């Protein structure tokens, strides 16, 4: 377990934004879910790291960062911020031991149209952080035609999970578990056992089923310098998820960044 945690906070008011690290989308916030604060070790590289906040992204993931896609009219108190903190284990925001490494702020004047999306970036070196992750040695996705194998992998995992079998997912997610061990000291076998237990408990509930993959609503986006695929749909939901229950709750969501390593599609983040 790290003694020092690198925590990224993204916060908005009366707008929507995404946080990216090294060309990898990490978190999305909206007016109804306006703040996220999480550790980001698994996204960090040795040396300089690029942090980006994309404010008022396009309507779907695939067009989220296209410049000049629309116009946004800020209201009073519209704002967005992104900041990275170094925090000792067990500390909290505002703790004397927490150190702010950088901060990006956006507070436009109200009622004056803004060309969206607004993109703010900062590059910072974080001594002692980051790894040469396995997926960095993977293949580059050349375009939409290269995503066929990613869709096939998602289908295999979905169909198995629909039968209450998580093993194909776990087999393809070995790089993710190894990355989490490097990033946070989380031992792979206990983490996999916990995953199995949680999946078994939820998949045993009455009416459980996995949402079918719909090619018409998938919006897979290439990121990570062309090395990764973010597996979302047009509504910004992970494509691998359980069906919505009668009360509107989706019990399982599996955000996935996939890579092609040695010709095999792997779940790496």
C-alpha positions as CSV (number, residue, x, y, z in Angstrom):
1,X,0.0,0.0,0.0
2,X,1.5,3.4,-0.9
3,X,2.3,5.7,2.0
4,X,1.5,8.7,-0.2
5,X,-1.6,8.9,-2.4
6,X,-2.0,11.0,-5.5
7,X,-5.6,12.1,-5.5
8,X,-7.3,13.9,-8.4
9,X,-10.4,16.1,-7.7
10,X,-12.7,17.3,-10.4
11,X,-15.6,19.6,-9.4
12,X,-18.2,21.5,-11.3
13,X,-21.1,23.8,-10.8
14,X,-23.8,24.2,-13.4
15,X,-21.8,22.5,-16.1
16,X,-20.4,19.1,-17.1
17,X,-16.7,18.1,-17.4
18,X,-14.3,15.2,-17.9
19,X,-10.9,14.7,-16.3
20,X,-8.2,13.1,-18.5
21,X,-4.7,12.0,-17.6
22,X,-2.1,11.3,-20.4
23,X,-4.9,11.2,-23.0
24,X,-7.0,8.7,-20.9
25,X,-10.5,9.8,-19.8
26,X,-10.8,9.1,-16.0
27,X,-13.9,10.7,-14.5
28,X,-17.0,12.6,-15.6
29,X,-19.0,15.0,-13.5
30,X,-22.3,16.6,-14.0
31,X,-24.5,19.1,-12.1
32,X,-26.2,16.1,-10.4
33,X,-22.9,14.4,-9.5
34,X,-20.6,17.4,-9.2
35,X,-17.5,16.2,-7.4
36,X,-15.2,13.2,-7.7
37,X,-12.0,12.7,-5.6
38,X,-10.1,9.5,-6.3
39,X,-6.6,8.1,-6.4
40,X,-5.1,8.0,-9.9
41,X,-1.8,6.0,-9.6
42,X,-2.8,3.6,-12.3
43,X,-2.9,6.4,-14.9
44,X,0.5,8.0,-14.0
45,X,3.7,7.6,-16.1
46,X,7.3,8.2,-15.0
47,X,8.3,11.8,-15.6
48,X,5.9,14.4,-17.0
49,X,2.1,13.7,-16.9
50,X,-0.5,15.7,-18.7
51,X,-3.7,16.5,-16.9
52,X,-6.7,17.8,-18.8
53,X,-10.2,19.1,-17.9
54,X,-12.7,19.1,-20.8
55,X,-15.6,21.4,-19.9
56,X,-18.9,21.0,-21.6
57,X,-17.8,18.1,-23.8
58,X,-19.8,17.1,-26.9
59,X,-23.0,15.2,-26.4
60,X,-21.5,11.7,-26.8
61,X,-18.1,10.2,-25.9
62,X,-16.9,9.9,-29.5
63,X,-17.3,13.6,-30.2
64,X,-16.6,14.9,-26.7
65,X,-13.4,16.6,-27.5
66,X,-14.1,17.9,-31.0
67,X,-13.2,21.7,-30.9
68,X,-16.0,24.2,-31.6
69,X,-18.8,21.6,-31.5
70,X,-21.3,23.9,-29.7
71,X,-21.9,27.0,-27.7
72,X,-22.5,27.1,-24.0
73,X,-24.1,30.0,-22.0
74,X,-22.8,30.0,-18.4
75,X,-25.2,30.9,-15.6
76,X,-24.3,32.7,-12.4
77,X,-21.7,30.7,-10.4
78,X,-20.9,28.3,-13.3
79,X,-17.5,26.9,-12.6
80,X,-15.2,23.9,-13.0
81,X,-11.9,22.9,-11.4
82,X,-9.3,20.2,-11.5
83,X,-6.6,19.7,-8.9
84,X,-4.0,17.1,-8.0
85,X,-3.1,16.5,-4.4
86,X,-0.5,14.4,-2.6
87,X,-2.0,13.0,0.5
88,X,-0.6,10.7,3.2
89,X,-2.4,7.4,3.8
90,X,-5.4,7.9,6.0
91,X,-5.6,11.7,5.5
92,X,-8.4,13.7,4.0
93,X,-9.0,16.9,2.0
94,X,-8.0,19.8,4.2
95,X,-5.6,17.6,6.2
96,X,-2.3,19.5,7.1
97,X,-0.4,16.7,5.4
98,X,-2.2,17.1,2.1
99,X,-0.2,19.1,-0.6
100,X,-1.9,20.6,-3.6
101,X,0.4,19.9,-6.6
102,X,-1.5,21.9,-9.2
103,X,-5.0,23.4,-9.8
104,X,-6.9,24.5,-12.9
105,X,-9.9,26.7,-12.4
106,X,-12.6,28.0,-14.9
107,X,-15.1,30.6,-13.9
108,X,-16.6,32.3,-16.9
109,X,-18.6,35.5,-16.8
110,X,-22.3,34.7,-16.8
111,X,-24.6,35.1,-19.8
112,X,-21.6,35.4,-22.2
113,X,-21.6,32.6,-24.8
114,X,-18.6,30.3,-24.7
115,X,-17.4,28.0,-27.5
116,X,-17.4,24.5,-26.2
117,X,-15.7,22.3,-25.3
118,X,-13.4,24.4,-23.2
119,X,-10.1,22.5,-22.6
120,X,-7.6,23.4,-19.9
121,X,-4.3,21.4,-19.4
122,X,-1.3,21.2,-17.1
123,X,1.8,19.1,-17.4
124,X,3.5,18.1,-14.2
125,X,6.3,15.8,-13.2
126,X,5.6,13.7,-10.1
127,X,8.8,12.3,-8.6
128,X,8.5,8.6,-7.7
129,X,5.2,8.1,-9.3
130,X,4.1,6.2,-12.4
131,X,5.1,2.9,-14.1
132,X,5.8,1.6,-17.6
133,X,2.5,-0.2,-17.8
134,X,2.2,-3.3,-19.8
135,X,-0.4,-1.8,-22.2
136,X,2.1,0.8,-23.4
137,X,3.8,-2.0,-25.4
138,X,0.5,-2.9,-27.1
139,X,-0.7,-2.3,-30.6
140,X,-2.1,1.0,-31.9
141,X,-5.8,1.1,-32.9
142,X,-5.9,2.6,-36.3
143,X,-9.5,3.5,-36.5
144,X,-13.1,2.2,-36.1
145,X,-12.4,-0.9,-38.2
146,X,-9.8,-1.9,-35.6
147,X,-12.4,-2.1,-32.9
148,X,-14.1,-5.4,-34.1
149,X,-11.9,-7.5,-31.7
150,X,-12.8,-5.2,-28.8
151,X,-16.5,-5.7,-29.4
152,X,-16.0,-9.5,-29.7
153,X,-14.2,-9.5,-26.3
154,X,-17.0,-7.5,-24.7
155,X,-19.6,-10.0,-26.1
156,X,-17.7,-12.9,-24.7
157,X,-17.6,-11.3,-21.2
158,X,-21.2,-10.2,-21.4
159,X,-22.6,-13.6,-22.4
160,X,-20.6,-15.4,-19.7
161,X,-21.7,-12.9,-17.0
162,X,-25.3,-13.3,-18.2
163,X,-24.8,-17.1,-17.3
164,X,-23.4,-16.0,-13.9
165,X,-19.8,-16.8,-15.0
166,X,-17.2,-14.1,-14.4
167,X,-14.2,-16.1,-15.4
168,X,-13.8,-14.9,-19.0
169,X,-13.8,-11.3,-17.7
170,X,-11.2,-12.1,-15.0
171,X,-9.0,-13.9,-17.6
172,X,-9.0,-10.8,-19.8
173,X,-8.5,-8.4,-16.8
174,X,-5.3,-9.9,-15.6
175,X,-3.3,-6.7,-16.7
176,X,-5.8,-4.5,-14.7
177,X,-5.2,-6.6,-11.6
178,X,-1.5,-6.5,-12.0
179,X,-1.6,-2.7,-12.6
180,X,-3.6,-2.2,-9.4
181,X,-1.0,-4.3,-7.5
182,X,1.8,-2.1,-8.8
183,X,-0.2,1.1,-8.2
184,X,-1.7,0.3,-4.8
185,X,-0.1,-2.9,-3.5
186,X,-3.4,-4.8,-3.9
187,X,-2.6,-8.5,-4.2
188,X,-4.1,-10.0,-7.3
189,X,-5.5,-13.3,-5.9
190,X,-7.4,-11.7,-3.0
191,X,-8.7,-9.0,-5.3
192,X,-10.0,-11.6,-7.8
193,X,-11.6,-13.5,-5.0
194,X,-13.4,-10.4,-3.8
195,X,-14.6,-9.7,-7.3
196,X,-16.0,-13.3,-7.6
197,X,-17.8,-13.0,-4.3
198,X,-19.4,-9.7,-5.1
199,X,-20.4,-10.8,-8.6
200,X,-21.9,-14.1,-7.2
201,X,-23.9,-12.2,-4.7
202,X,-25.4,-9.7,-7.1
203,X,-25.9,-12.1,-10.0
204,X,-27.9,-14.4,-7.7
205,X,-30.5,-11.7,-7.2
206,X,-33.9,-12.2,-8.8
207,X,-34.2,-10.8,-12.3
208,X,-30.4,-10.4,-12.8
209,X,-29.3,-10.2,-16.4
210,X,-26.5,-8.4,-18.3
211,X,-27.5,-5.6,-20.7
212,X,-27.2,-6.9,-24.4
213,X,-24.6,-5.1,-26.4
214,X,-26.2,-2.8,-29.0
215,X,-24.0,-1.9,-32.0
216,X,-26.3,1.1,-32.7
217,X,-25.6,2.7,-29.3
218,X,-22.0,1.7,-28.6
219,X,-19.6,4.6,-28.8
220,X,-16.2,3.1,-28.3
221,X,-13.5,5.8,-28.3
222,X,-9.8,5.4,-28.9
223,X,-7.6,7.1,-26.4
224,X,-4.2,6.7,-24.6
225,X,-2.2,7.8,-27.6
226,X,-4.1,5.2,-29.7
227,X,-3.3,2.3,-27.4
228,X,-6.6,2.1,-25.5
229,X,-10.3,1.9,-26.2
230,X,-12.8,3.4,-23.8
231,X,-15.8,1.1,-23.8
232,X,-18.9,3.4,-23.5
233,X,-22.2,3.9,-25.1
234,X,-23.8,7.0,-26.5
235,X,-25.2,7.8,-23.1
236,X,-21.8,7.8,-21.4
237,X,-22.6,4.4,-19.7
238,X,-20.2,1.5,-19.6
239,X,-21.3,-1.0,-22.3
240,X,-20.7,-3.9,-19.9
241,X,-23.4,-3.5,-17.3
242,X,-26.4,-5.3,-15.8
243,X,-29.9,-4.4,-16.9
244,X,-31.8,-1.7,-15.1
245,X,-34.0,-2.9,-12.3
246,X,-37.7,-2.0,-11.8
247,X,-36.6,0.7,-9.4
248,X,-34.2,2.2,-12.0
249,X,-31.0,0.9,-10.4
250,X,-28.2,-0.6,-12.4
251,X,-26.5,-3.0,-10.0
252,X,-23.3,-3.7,-11.9
253,X,-21.3,-1.3,-14.1
254,X,-17.9,-2.2,-15.5
255,X,-16.0,0.7,-16.9
256,X,-13.4,-0.7,-19.2
257,X,-10.3,0.5,-21.0
258,X,-9.1,-2.2,-23.4
259,X,-5.8,-2.7,-25.2
260,X,-4.4,-5.1,-27.8
261,X,-1.3,-6.7,-26.4
262,X,0.4,-9.4,-28.4
263,X,-2.7,-9.7,-30.5
264,X,-5.1,-10.3,-27.6
265,X,-7.6,-7.8,-26.4
266,X,-7.0,-7.2,-22.7
267,X,-8.9,-5.2,-20.0
268,X,-6.1,-3.0,-18.6
269,X,-7.9,-0.2,-16.8
